[in-house]
Amino acid sequence: MIIQENLSKLQASLPDGVKLVAVSKFQQEAAIKEAYDAGQRLFGENRVRELTGKQPNLPGDIEWHFIGTLQTNKVKYIAPFVSMIQSVDSLKLLQEINRQAEKCNRIIRILIEIHIAKEASKHGFPPGECRALFSHNITAQYKNVQICGLMGMATFSDNREQVRHEFRNLRILFDEIRSLPEIDESLFCELSMGMSDDYQIAIEEGSTMVRIGSAIFH
């Protein structure tokens, strides 16, 4: 029952309009099912093999979000069922998701990942490249993806002000892109930022979606 208790506490701490993605990487199917039975429906995985192994054995109404680094040659394995791919970090990956979604006769929701951290190990478009991407009206070019917003990971640091600054910069970029004439604000509405250690700061800075694992499944 600890998972249920953890979820209840988390949900109570989230403002209206902020979605919780339960990060279930490395978790057994029984633990995911326990969270599901407690009412959780959004789950995040970051490895294709792990996700494709779990998905057939768990309830069909789970919304699977892919949140890790995704190789283009692995897209085809999750394209038939994934609810959202949050970690689109290159034009090549965006094009492949569109191609595989078309094969599956689906429209796959995606977030554009932005590199906001000081750590080089983090992935994503630099803000300038993101602006250039949207200047080419990508929302009209790719018919089988729906670009729903942006995602980013702050630096793993005890410096709370640095983390806040990075989240704030991502929110500013999100607002900037959202205000473009070709963007439909009703579709481009998700700002995914914040994990177990920093989600409260992320929410204060405008996050609409937090990705939390250890605070649920510990």
N, CA, C and O of each residue as an XYZ file, in Angstrom:
872
protein
N       0.818     -1.222      0.000
C       0.000      0.000      0.000
C       0.852      1.272      0.000
O       0.320      2.377     -0.114
N       2.162      1.117      0.126
C       3.016      2.306      0.179
C       2.915      3.110     -1.113
O       2.901      4.340     -1.074
N       2.843      2.431     -2.259
C       2.736      3.134     -3.533
C       1.464      3.973     -3.570
O       1.487      5.125     -4.002
N       0.365      3.397     -3.120
C      -0.902      4.130     -3.093
C      -0.786      5.365     -2.187
O      -1.258      6.447     -2.539
N      -0.160      5.193     -1.033
C       0.011      6.324     -0.114
C       0.891      7.405     -0.728
O       0.593      8.596     -0.630
N       1.973      6.979     -1.358
C       2.866      7.945     -1.995
C       2.152      8.725     -3.095
O       2.315      9.939     -3.219
N       1.359      8.010     -3.891
C       0.610      8.670     -4.961
C      -0.397      9.670     -4.394
O      -0.540     10.778     -4.911
N      -1.083      9.277     -3.343
C      -2.085     10.168     -2.734
C      -1.442     11.456     -2.236
O      -1.977     12.547     -2.438
N      -0.286     11.320     -1.580
C       0.419     12.505     -1.084
C       0.878     13.395     -2.236
O       0.753     14.619     -2.181
N       1.404     12.766     -3.271
C       1.875     13.527     -4.431
C       0.741     14.269     -5.110
O       0.841     15.463     -5.392
N      -0.343     13.546     -5.369
C      -1.485     14.164     -6.047
C      -2.023     15.339     -5.251
O      -2.436     16.353     -5.814
N      -2.013     15.189     -3.932
C      -2.512     16.270     -3.081
C      -1.612     17.498     -3.141
O      -2.066     18.612     -2.884
N      -0.336     17.303     -3.478
C       0.607     18.415     -3.525
C       0.636     19.109     -4.890
O       1.270     20.154     -5.039
N      -0.043     18.538     -5.880
C      -0.008     19.101     -7.229
C      -1.190     20.048     -7.442
O      -2.322     19.702     -7.104
N      -0.948     21.220     -7.991
C      -2.051     22.132     -8.323
C      -2.921     21.552     -9.437
O      -2.495     20.660    -10.170
N      -4.119     22.061     -9.550
C      -4.984     21.676    -10.667
C      -4.292     21.996    -11.983
O      -3.669     23.047    -12.134
N      -4.413     21.072    -12.933
C      -3.837     21.301    -14.244
C      -2.437     20.760    -14.418
O      -1.914     20.764    -15.532
N      -1.808     20.288    -13.341
C      -0.478     19.688    -13.445
C      -0.620     18.170    -13.468
O      -1.153     17.574    -12.532
N      -0.142     17.553    -14.537
C      -0.268     16.106    -14.706
C       0.941     15.395    -14.099
O       2.063     15.899    -14.125
N       0.677     14.220    -13.557
C       1.732     13.406    -12.965
C       2.044     12.229    -13.883
O       1.181     11.397    -14.160
N       3.300     12.173    -14.353
C       3.785     11.010    -15.089
C       4.600     10.174    -14.109
O       5.658     10.601    -13.647
N       4.103      8.990    -13.799
C       4.810      8.088    -12.884
C       5.929      7.392    -13.650
O       5.671      6.597    -14.554
N       7.172      7.695    -13.284
C       8.319      7.131    -13.993
C       8.551      5.714    -13.476
O       8.996      5.505    -12.347
N       8.237      4.751    -14.336
C       8.206      3.348    -13.911
C       9.392      2.544    -14.427
O       9.361      1.313    -14.390
N      10.441      3.219    -14.910
C      11.618      2.491    -15.380
C      12.197      1.651    -14.234
O      12.248      2.088    -13.084
N      12.621      0.457    -14.576
C      13.208     -0.511    -13.640
C      12.194     -1.090    -12.653
O      12.563     -1.900    -11.802
N      10.924     -0.691    -12.749
C       9.917     -1.201    -11.817
C       9.284     -2.486    -12.357
O       9.090     -2.642    -13.562
N       8.970     -3.390    -11.447
C       8.287     -4.622    -11.816
C       6.849     -4.307    -12.231
O       6.269     -3.306    -11.810
N       6.289     -5.180    -13.062
C       4.910     -4.978    -13.516
C       3.936     -4.928    -12.345
O       2.940     -4.207    -12.401
N       4.213     -5.684    -11.285
C       3.316     -5.689    -10.120
C       3.264     -4.312     -9.470
O       2.199     -3.879     -9.030
N       4.396     -3.619     -9.404
C       4.425     -2.285     -8.813
C       3.656     -1.294     -9.685
O       2.937     -0.436     -9.174
N       3.810     -1.419    -10.994
C       3.068     -0.549    -11.916
C       1.571     -0.808    -11.778
O       0.767      0.124    -11.773
N       1.209     -2.074    -11.667
C      -0.213     -2.420    -11.509
C      -0.766     -1.863    -10.196
O      -1.922     -1.444    -10.137
N       0.045     -1.859     -9.162
C      -0.394     -1.285     -7.885
C      -0.680      0.210     -8.039
O      -1.674      0.722     -7.525
N       0.209      0.897     -8.755
C      -0.020      2.327     -9.010
C      -1.264      2.519     -9.877
O      -2.051      3.438     -9.647
N      -1.435      1.660    -10.861
C      -2.617      1.715    -11.728
C      -3.892      1.519    -10.898
O      -4.867      2.252    -11.063
N      -3.871      0.548    -10.026
C      -5.048      0.273     -9.185
C      -5.357      1.429     -8.241
O      -6.486      1.581     -7.773
N      -4.333      2.243     -7.970
C      -4.538      3.424     -7.132
C      -5.023      4.622     -7.949
O      -5.220      5.710     -7.408
N      -5.215      4.413     -9.260
C      -5.781      5.459    -10.105
C      -4.824      6.120    -11.070
O      -5.241      6.961    -11.867
N      -3.537      5.758    -11.022
C      -2.563      6.374    -11.919
C      -2.702      5.802    -13.327
O      -2.843      4.590    -13.495
N      -2.663      6.669    -14.338
C      -2.801      6.210    -15.722
C      -1.623      6.612    -16.618
O      -1.390      5.973    -17.644
N      -0.886      7.648    -16.251
C       0.254      8.087    -17.060
C       1.541      7.508    -16.478
O       1.878      7.739    -15.317
N       2.249      6.753    -17.312
C       3.511      6.156    -16.877
C       4.603      6.505    -17.876
O       4.357      6.555    -19.081
N       5.813      6.746    -17.374
C       6.933      7.108    -18.214
C       8.030      6.059    -18.191
O       8.442      5.602    -17.124
N       8.498      5.681    -19.366
C       9.601      4.721    -19.502
C      10.693      5.342    -20.366
O      10.419      6.195    -21.211
N      11.939      4.906    -20.147
C      13.035      5.505    -20.917
C      13.872      4.495    -21.683
O      14.922      4.848    -22.222
N      13.427      3.235    -21.744
C      14.122      2.238    -22.552
C      13.099      1.467    -23.377
O      12.111      0.959    -22.847
N      13.345      1.389    -24.664
C      12.381      0.771    -25.575
C      12.162     -0.694    -25.238
O      11.019     -1.148    -25.176
N      13.225     -1.435    -25.020
C      13.074     -2.866    -24.746
C      12.261     -3.103    -23.475
O      11.420     -4.001    -23.433
N      12.508     -2.310    -22.453
C      11.762     -2.465    -21.202
C      10.289     -2.121    -21.410
O       9.407     -2.825    -20.917
N      10.029     -1.049    -22.133
C       8.648     -0.634    -22.375
C       7.887     -1.671    -23.190
O       6.760     -2.025    -22.842
N       8.488     -2.161    -24.268
C       7.782     -3.127    -25.118
C       7.603     -4.465    -24.409
O       6.714     -5.239    -24.764
N       8.432     -4.741    -23.419
C       8.249     -5.953    -22.629
C       7.101     -5.845    -21.641
O       6.409     -6.830    -21.386
N       6.892     -4.670    -21.088
C       5.855     -4.471    -20.075
C       4.471     -4.225    -20.690
O       3.463     -4.731    -20.198
N       4.443     -3.451    -21.757
C       3.180     -2.929    -22.274
C       2.112     -4.002    -22.535
O       0.952     -3.784    -22.186
N       2.456     -5.149    -23.131
C       1.404     -6.134    -23.419
C       0.797     -6.777    -22.167
O      -0.299     -7.334    -22.224
N       1.503     -6.700    -21.048
C       1.071     -7.392    -19.836
C       0.318     -6.500    -18.863
O      -0.079     -6.944    -17.786
N       0.121     -5.251    -19.239
C      -0.512     -4.293    -18.342
C      -1.765     -3.713    -19.001
O      -1.936     -3.838    -20.214
N      -2.644     -3.078    -18.213
C      -3.927     -2.616    -18.761
C      -3.791     -1.741    -20.010
O      -2.871     -0.931    -20.127
N      -4.720     -1.926    -20.927
C      -4.653     -1.263    -22.222
C      -4.932      0.225    -22.188
O      -4.642      0.927    -23.157
N      -5.493      0.727    -21.083
C      -5.784      2.170    -21.039
C      -4.667      2.972    -20.374
O      -4.836      4.163    -20.110
N      -3.533      2.336    -20.103
C      -2.378      3.092    -19.628
C      -1.877      4.000    -20.751
O      -1.784      3.577    -21.903
N      -1.558      5.239    -20.414
C      -0.941      6.170    -21.358
C       0.569      6.122    -21.147
O       1.093      6.649    -20.165
N       1.249      5.484    -22.080
C       2.700      5.347    -21.975
C       3.394      6.554    -22.582
O       3.165      6.906    -23.739
N       4.241      7.181    -21.783
C       5.061      8.289    -22.262
C       6.502      7.802    -22.342
O       7.034      7.251    -21.378
N       7.133      8.010    -23.501
C       8.546      7.689    -23.608
C       9.327      8.939    -23.263
O       9.130      9.988    -23.877
N      10.230      8.834    -22.268
C      10.887     10.036    -21.738
C      12.407      9.978    -21.838
O      13.083     10.921    -21.427
N      12.956      8.893    -22.377
C      14.402      8.758    -22.463
C      14.932      9.044    -23.850
O      14.181      9.366    -24.772
N      16.252      8.918    -23.980
C      16.883      9.089    -25.284
C      16.367      8.003    -26.232
O      16.391      6.819    -25.894
N      15.909      8.401    -27.398
C      15.284      7.466    -28.342
C      16.078      7.434    -29.642
O      16.247      8.453    -30.312
N      16.557      6.250    -29.980
C      17.257      6.076    -31.257
C      16.224      5.933    -32.376
O      15.161      5.343    -32.182
N      16.550      6.476    -33.538
C      15.582      6.443    -34.641
C      15.209      5.014    -35.027
O      14.064      4.762    -35.404
N      16.145      4.082    -34.939
C      15.845      2.707    -35.358
C      14.979      1.952    -34.355
O      14.602      0.806    -34.600
N      14.657      2.597    -33.213
C      13.806      1.954    -32.204
C      12.378      2.507    -32.218
O      11.494      1.969    -31.552
N      12.159      3.575    -32.972
C      10.841      4.220    -32.960
C       9.746      3.239    -33.374
O       8.655      3.243    -32.803
N      10.036      2.406    -34.362
C       9.015      1.498    -34.917
C       8.433      0.555    -33.868
O       7.307      0.082    -34.019
N       9.190      0.278    -32.809
C       8.723     -0.678    -31.803
C       7.678     -0.081    -30.860
O       6.857     -0.811    -30.303
N       7.704      1.230    -30.680
C       6.740      1.852    -29.762
C       5.671      2.651    -30.494
O       4.665      3.033    -29.897
N       5.881      2.906    -31.783
C       4.928      3.728    -32.552
C       3.493      3.206    -32.525
O       2.570      4.020    -32.536
N       3.255      1.892    -32.492
C       1.871      1.418    -32.523
C       1.044      1.781    -31.285
O      -0.185      1.789    -31.354
N       1.697      2.083    -30.147
C       0.903      2.251    -28.924
C       1.296      3.442    -28.053
O       0.508      3.841    -27.196
N       2.469      4.019    -28.234
C       2.926      5.054    -27.301
C       1.977      6.257    -27.337
O       1.517      6.665    -28.403
N       1.696      6.812    -26.164
C       0.774      7.944    -26.073
C       1.482      9.262    -26.359
O       0.928     10.149    -27.009
N       2.715      9.381    -25.869
C       3.487     10.598    -26.103
C       4.970     10.270    -26.065
O       5.410      9.450    -25.259
N       5.736     10.908    -26.931
C       7.200     10.847    -26.872
C       7.672     12.227    -26.441
O       7.547     13.204    -27.180
N       8.222     12.288    -25.223
C       8.581     13.588    -24.654
C       9.985     14.040    -25.027
O      10.339     15.201    -24.818
N      10.784     13.140    -25.575
C      12.222     13.400    -25.692
C      12.684     13.530    -27.140
O      13.674     12.917    -27.538
N      11.968     14.327    -27.923
C      12.338     14.529    -29.330
C      13.452     15.572    -29.383
O      13.217     16.767    -29.202
N      14.676     15.089    -29.638
C      15.854     15.953    -29.493
C      16.589     16.212    -30.807
O      17.696     16.751    -30.798
N      15.980     15.829    -31.947
C      16.604     16.113    -33.244
C      15.546     16.105    -34.330
O      14.493     15.485    -34.186
N      15.837     16.799    -35.411
C      14.929     16.809    -36.560
C      14.830     15.414    -37.165
O      13.756     15.003    -37.603
N      15.932     14.691    -37.192
C      15.941     13.326    -37.730
C      14.975     12.427    -36.956
O      14.260     11.624    -37.554
N      14.954     12.559    -35.644
C      14.041     11.757    -34.826
C      12.594     12.171    -35.074
O      11.716     11.315    -35.182
N      12.343     13.453    -35.163
C      10.997     13.948    -35.459
C      10.487     13.376    -36.776
O       9.338     12.944    -36.865
N      11.329     13.372    -37.782
C      10.933     12.855    -39.096
C      10.635     11.358    -39.040
O       9.704     10.881    -39.689
N      11.423     10.625    -38.268
C      11.211      9.178    -38.169
C       9.930      8.858    -37.395
O       9.210      7.924    -37.748
N       9.646      9.620    -36.354
C       8.394      9.420    -35.623
C       7.211      9.667    -36.550
O       6.242      8.908    -36.542
N       7.290     10.714    -37.340
C       6.219     11.009    -38.297
C       6.040      9.855    -39.290
O       4.918      9.466    -39.616
N       7.164      9.321    -39.760
C       7.124      8.230    -40.738
C       6.503      6.966    -40.142
O       5.661      6.323    -40.769
N       6.918      6.625    -38.953
C       6.384      5.412    -38.320
C       4.927      5.593    -37.892
O       4.144      4.645    -37.935
N       4.569      6.796    -37.485
C       3.175      7.071    -37.125
C       2.266      6.933    -38.338
O       1.150      6.426    -38.234
N       2.756      7.391    -39.497
C       1.983      7.258    -40.732
C       1.771      5.784    -41.079
O       0.683      5.389    -41.498
N       2.812      4.979    -40.902
C       2.691      3.539    -41.150
C       1.630      2.906    -40.260
O       0.929      1.983    -40.675
N       1.519      3.408    -39.037
C       0.555      2.864    -38.075
C      -0.812      3.552    -38.167
O      -1.729      3.232    -37.411
N      -0.934      4.494    -39.094
C      -2.170      5.266    -39.238
C      -2.534      5.955    -37.925
O      -3.684      5.942    -37.487
N      -1.514      6.555    -37.316
C      -1.704      7.233    -36.036
C      -1.157      8.654    -36.110
O      -0.373      8.990    -36.998
N      -1.581      9.469    -35.174
C      -0.937     10.743    -34.901
C      -0.327     10.619    -33.510
O      -1.041     10.432    -32.525
N       0.995     10.723    -33.436
C       1.687     10.569    -32.157
C       1.985     11.947    -31.572
O       2.547     12.813    -32.242
N       1.605     12.130    -30.335
C       1.874     13.383    -29.637
C       3.341     13.410    -29.192
O       3.876     12.409    -28.717
N       3.967     14.553    -29.353
C       5.372     14.670    -28.979
C       5.627     15.980    -28.241
O       4.850     16.931    -28.333
N       6.732     16.001    -27.509
C       7.286     17.227    -26.949
C       8.692     17.407    -27.508
O       9.418     16.430    -27.691
N       9.070     18.625    -27.775
C      10.418     18.940    -28.219
C      11.292     19.120    -26.973
O      11.010     19.961    -26.120
N      12.354     18.319    -26.883
C      13.245     18.410    -25.722
C      14.255     19.542    -25.933
O      14.881     19.659    -26.987
N      14.389     20.364    -24.900
C      15.284     21.514    -24.948
C      16.426     21.304    -23.958
O      16.203     20.890    -22.820
N      17.635     21.589    -24.395
C      18.811     21.465    -23.519
C      18.918     22.738    -22.685
O      19.280     23.796    -23.199
N      18.600     22.628    -21.392
C      18.639     23.805    -20.522
C      19.678     23.666    -19.422
O      19.995     24.649    -18.752
N      20.219     22.457    -19.218
C      21.130     22.195    -18.110
C      22.561     22.574    -18.458
O      22.908     22.756    -19.625
N      23.388     22.690    -17.416
C      24.816     22.937    -17.603
C      25.554     21.654    -18.002
O      26.673     21.709    -18.512
N      24.923     20.506    -17.768
C      25.574     19.217    -18.023
C      25.507     18.862    -19.505
O      24.442     18.891    -20.121
N      26.662     18.531    -20.058
C      26.725     18.162    -21.472
C      26.051     16.827    -21.739
O      25.676     16.536    -22.875
N      25.895     16.008    -20.697
C      25.292     14.683    -20.870
C      23.802     14.752    -21.149
O      23.221     13.788    -21.647
N      23.176     15.878    -20.836
C      21.752     16.038    -21.107
C      21.545     16.292    -22.606
O      22.416     16.834    -23.287
N      20.377     15.888    -23.095
C      20.081     15.994    -24.522
C      19.121     17.155    -24.785
O      18.616     17.787    -23.857
N      18.882     17.421    -26.080
C      17.876     18.397    -26.454
C      18.385     19.459    -27.411
O      19.589     19.657    -27.575
N      17.429     20.138    -28.041
C      17.757     21.267    -28.907
C      18.235     22.450    -28.057
O      17.607     22.751    -27.042
N      19.313     23.123    -28.432
C      19.589     24.425    -27.821
C      18.429     25.369    -28.153
O      17.791     25.224    -29.196
N      18.154     26.334    -27.271
C      17.012     27.226    -27.530
C      17.029     27.876    -28.910
O      15.983     28.000    -29.548
N      18.200     28.288    -29.372
C      18.275     28.919    -30.696
C      17.863     27.982    -31.812
O      17.181     28.393    -32.751
N      18.270     26.730    -31.718
C      17.892     25.735    -32.737
C      16.402     25.434    -32.668
O      15.771     25.146    -33.685
N      15.844     25.502    -31.463
C      14.399     25.296    -31.323
C      13.637     26.409    -32.039
O      12.660     26.148    -32.741
N      14.081     27.629    -31.860
C      13.428     28.759    -32.541
C      13.506     28.579    -34.061
O      12.535     28.820    -34.778
N      14.684     28.151    -34.535
C      14.859     27.944    -35.976
C      13.938     26.848    -36.487
O      13.395     26.940    -37.588
N      13.766     25.801    -35.667
C      12.889     24.687    -36.035
C      11.466     25.186    -36.268
O      10.837     24.841    -37.268
N      10.969     25.987    -35.355
C       9.591     26.463    -35.472
C       9.444     27.558    -36.514
O       8.337     27.824    -36.982
N      10.546     28.193    -36.879
C      10.459     29.217    -37.920
C      10.157     28.605    -39.284
O       9.766     29.310    -40.214
N      10.341     27.287    -39.401
C      10.035     26.587    -40.653
C       8.630     25.954    -40.628
O       8.301     25.113    -41.465
N       7.822     26.373    -39.662
C       6.432     25.919    -39.564
C       6.329     24.388    -39.553
O       5.612     23.790    -40.355
N       7.057     23.783    -38.631
C       7.075     22.312    -38.582
C       5.714     21.714    -38.223
O       5.448     20.550    -38.525
N       4.864     22.497    -37.586
C       3.556     21.954    -37.221
C       2.730     21.593    -38.453
O       1.864     20.720    -38.392
N       3.001     22.263    -39.565
C       2.262     21.963    -40.795
C       2.965     20.916    -41.648
O       2.327     20.264    -42.475
N       4.262     20.748    -41.459
C       5.030     19.836    -42.315
C       4.806     18.366    -41.996
O       4.831     17.521    -42.891
N       4.589     18.063    -40.727
C       4.533     16.664    -40.302
C       3.111     16.338    -39.829
O       2.698     16.721    -38.734
N       2.389     15.630    -40.676
C       0.954     15.427    -40.455
C       0.649     14.352    -39.415
O      -0.464     14.290    -38.893
N       1.635     13.503    -39.115
C       1.362     12.386    -38.209
C       1.994     12.552    -36.830
O       2.073     11.605    -36.048
N       2.438     13.765    -36.553
C       2.820     14.105    -35.182
C       2.057     15.343    -34.750
O       1.745     16.219    -35.557
N       1.771     15.393    -33.483
C       1.152     16.587    -32.901
C       2.122     17.132    -31.862
O       2.362     16.501    -30.832
N       2.675     18.300    -32.138
C       3.642     18.898    -31.217
C       2.876     19.596    -30.103
O       2.201     20.603    -30.318
N       3.000     19.032    -28.908
C       2.167     19.478    -27.787
C       2.875     20.436    -26.847
O       2.248     20.988    -25.943
N       4.191     20.646    -27.045
C       4.892     21.549    -26.149
C       6.361     21.207    -26.051
O       6.946     20.626    -26.965
N       6.954     21.582    -24.914
C       8.385     21.423    -24.695
C       8.659     20.600    -23.436
O       7.829     20.514    -22.531
N       9.842     20.002    -23.410
C      10.312     19.259    -22.232
C      11.758     19.636    -21.955
O      12.515     19.930    -22.880
N      12.142     19.630    -20.685
C      13.535     19.894    -20.350
C      13.889     19.360    -18.982
O      13.025     19.183    -18.124
N      15.185     19.103    -18.789
C      15.711     18.641    -17.506
C      16.724     19.648    -16.998
O      17.660     20.012    -17.709
N      16.537     20.093    -15.771
C      17.469     21.040    -15.170
C      18.743     20.322    -14.734
O      18.792     19.095    -14.650
N      19.755     21.110    -14.463
C      21.005     20.572    -13.939
C      20.749     19.863    -12.613
O      19.990     20.352    -11.776
N      21.390     18.702    -12.427
C      21.289     17.990    -11.146
C      22.203     18.706    -10.164
O      23.415     18.490    -10.174
N      21.636     19.550     -9.321
C      22.439     20.437     -8.480
C      21.676     20.790     -7.211
O      20.445     20.820     -7.188
N      22.436     21.052     -6.163
C      21.834     21.553     -4.926
C      21.575     23.054     -4.996
O      20.959     23.627     -4.098
N      22.046     23.684     -6.062
C      21.841     25.117     -6.248
C      20.425     25.348     -6.767
O      20.169     25.290     -7.970
N      19.529     25.606     -5.848
C      18.107     25.738     -6.198
C      17.853     26.919     -7.129
O      16.960     26.866     -7.974
N      18.636     27.980     -6.974
C      18.432     29.151     -7.825
C      18.852     28.871     -9.267
O      18.235     29.372    -10.207
N      19.894     28.074     -9.434
C      20.289     27.684    -10.790
C      19.193     26.860    -11.448
O      18.844     27.084    -12.607
N      18.648     25.896    -10.690
C      17.566     25.053    -11.200
C      16.361     25.916    -11.569
O      15.756     25.738    -12.627
N      16.026     26.843    -10.693
C      14.886     27.736    -10.950
C      15.129     28.575    -12.212
O      14.226     28.753    -13.030
N      16.334     29.079    -12.357
C      16.682     29.899    -13.522
C      16.527     29.099    -14.819
O      16.015     29.613    -15.813
N      16.972     27.837    -14.802
C      16.862     26.999    -15.994
C      15.407     26.713    -16.338
O      15.020     26.766    -17.505
N      14.600     26.410    -15.326
C      13.174     26.185    -15.575
C      12.505     27.457    -16.087
O      11.660     27.410    -16.980
N      12.890     28.586    -15.513
C      12.265     29.855    -15.929
C      12.590     30.164    -17.383
O      11.730     30.616    -18.139
N      13.838     29.919    -17.770
C      14.220     30.152    -19.166
C      13.440     29.257    -20.114
O      13.073     29.679    -21.211
N      13.183     28.018    -19.694
C      12.398     27.108    -20.535
C      10.959     27.602    -20.652
O      10.356     27.518    -21.722
N      10.416     28.110    -19.568
C       9.049     28.646    -19.614
C       8.969     29.855    -20.552
O       7.997     30.012    -21.291
N       9.987     30.694    -20.515
C      10.014     31.861    -21.403
C      10.040     31.413    -22.863
O       9.334     31.974    -23.702
N      10.853     30.403    -23.163
C      10.910     29.877    -24.530
C       9.570     29.267    -24.929
O       9.095     29.469    -26.046
N       8.963     28.519    -24.008
C       7.651     27.917    -24.255
C       6.625     28.986    -24.618
O       5.885     28.842    -25.592
N       6.586     30.050    -23.835
C       5.637     31.139    -24.095
C       5.911     31.808    -25.438
O       4.992     32.190    -26.162
N       7.197     31.939    -25.751
C       7.593     32.560    -27.019
C       7.116     31.727    -28.214
O       6.539     32.259    -29.163
N       7.366     30.418    -28.153
C       6.942     29.537    -29.248
C       5.423     29.503    -29.334
O       4.851     29.513    -30.424
N       4.794     29.465    -28.207
C       3.329     29.352    -28.175
C       2.640     30.573    -28.772
O       1.501     30.496    -29.233
N       3.343     31.693    -28.758
C       2.745     32.937    -29.268
C       2.915     33.099    -30.777
O       2.400     34.056    -31.354
N       3.632     32.174    -31.424
C       3.820     32.271    -32.874
C       2.475     32.142    -33.590
O       1.605     31.401    -33.132
N       2.293     32.845    -34.696
C       0.989     32.862    -35.383
C       0.498     31.484    -35.816
O      -0.704     31.219    -35.806
N       1.435     30.598    -36.200
C       1.017     29.293    -36.718
C       0.758     28.264    -35.625
O       0.345     27.143    -35.924
N       0.991     28.622    -34.362
C       0.825     27.670    -33.267
C      -0.605     27.719    -32.726
O      -1.144     28.787    -32.436
N      -1.193     26.546    -32.601
C      -2.513     26.423    -31.988
C      -2.314     26.253    -30.483
O      -1.843     25.210    -30.031
N      -2.668     27.265    -29.718
C      -2.424     27.245    -28.280
C      -3.170     26.117    -27.570
O      -2.738     25.652    -26.516
N      -4.281     25.681    -28.144
C      -5.041     24.606    -27.499
C      -4.324     23.262    -27.614
O      -4.573     22.351    -26.825
N      -3.430     23.142    -28.605
C      -2.657     21.903    -28.783
C      -1.266     22.013    -28.168
O      -0.778     21.072    -27.542
N      -0.633     23.168    -28.351
C       0.715     23.394    -27.820
C       0.558     23.926    -26.393
O       0.594     25.136    -26.168
N       0.383     23.016    -25.437
C      -0.026     23.445    -24.096
C       0.709     22.738    -22.965
O       0.409     22.977    -21.796
N       1.670     21.868    -23.290
C       2.353     21.109    -22.244
C       3.801     21.567    -22.077
O       4.551     21.695    -23.045
N       4.162     21.805    -20.834
C       5.537     22.127    -20.471
C       5.974     21.107    -19.426
O       5.652     21.228    -18.244
N       6.714     20.099    -19.885
C       7.104     18.989    -19.021
C       8.462     19.286    -18.399
O       9.495     19.210    -19.064
N       8.445     19.620    -17.128
C       9.693     19.853    -16.405
C       9.462     19.593    -14.928
O       8.409     19.905    -14.371
N      10.482     19.011    -14.316
C      10.394     18.690    -12.897
C      10.374     17.199    -12.653
O       9.577     16.463    -13.236
N      11.286     16.757    -11.761
C      11.350     15.361    -11.351
C      11.293     15.304     -9.825
O      11.004     16.312     -9.180
N      11.561     14.148     -9.250
C      11.345     13.974     -7.811
C      12.032     15.035     -6.966
O      11.467     15.502     -5.977
N      13.256     15.423     -7.349
C      14.033     16.350     -6.523
C      13.701     17.813     -6.742
O      14.017     18.651     -5.898
N      13.063     18.137     -7.875
C      12.896     19.564     -8.183
C      11.509     19.924     -8.716
O      11.310     21.023     -9.236
N      10.552     19.006     -8.590
C       9.264     19.251     -9.242
C       8.513     20.432     -8.648
O       7.748     21.096     -9.349
N       8.724     20.704     -7.352
C       8.004     21.831     -6.750
C       8.481     23.162     -7.335
O       7.679     24.066     -7.571
N       9.786     23.275     -7.567
C      10.312     24.484     -8.227
C       9.768     24.572     -9.644
O       9.375     25.646    -10.101
N       9.748     23.432    -10.342
C       9.252     23.407    -11.723
C       7.802     23.883    -11.789
O       7.436     24.641    -12.688
N       6.991     23.446    -10.855
C       5.579     23.859    -10.831
C       5.471     25.365    -10.600
O       4.663     26.046    -11.232
N       6.289     25.871     -9.694
C       6.285     27.314     -9.435
C       6.668     28.110    -10.680
O       6.245     29.253    -10.857
N       7.471     27.491    -11.535
C       7.924     28.164    -12.753
C       7.061     27.842    -13.975
O       7.400     28.240    -15.090
N       5.954     27.128    -13.780
C       4.998     26.979    -14.865
C       4.858     25.597    -15.478
O       4.209     25.452    -16.513
N       5.450     24.574    -14.865
C       5.316     23.222    -15.413
C       3.853     22.778    -15.430
O       3.085     23.072    -14.515
N       3.492     22.063    -16.497
C       2.151     21.468    -16.569
C       2.205     19.947    -16.418
O       1.167     19.287    -16.367
N       3.428     19.392    -16.346
C       3.589     17.941    -16.329
C       4.896     17.617    -15.597
O       5.964     18.092    -15.984
N       4.803     16.812    -14.543
C       6.010     16.444    -13.786
C       6.242     14.949    -13.924
O       5.294     14.169    -14.010
N       7.517     14.554    -13.946
C       7.924     13.175    -14.156
C       8.576     12.664    -12.875
O       9.713     13.018    -12.564
N       7.852     11.832    -12.140
C       8.297     11.460    -10.798
C       8.332      9.945    -10.644
O       7.345      9.261    -10.914
N       9.464      9.435    -10.212
C       9.616      7.986    -10.021
C       9.912      7.611     -8.582
O       9.127      6.912     -7.941
N      11.057      8.080     -8.067
C      11.515      7.602     -6.760
C      10.564      7.993     -5.626
O      10.457      7.267     -4.637
N       9.886      9.110     -5.754
C       8.952      9.522     -4.694
C       7.681      8.667     -4.673
O       6.907      8.726     -3.718
N       7.470      7.880     -5.721
C       6.326      6.964     -5.782
C       6.745      5.538     -5.455
O       6.112      4.872     -4.635
N       7.816      5.072     -6.099
C       8.169      3.658     -6.061
C       9.337      3.358     -5.105
O      10.069      2.393     -5.325
N       9.521      4.154     -4.062
C      10.650      3.862     -3.173
C      10.237      2.880     -2.068
O      11.059      2.518     -1.226
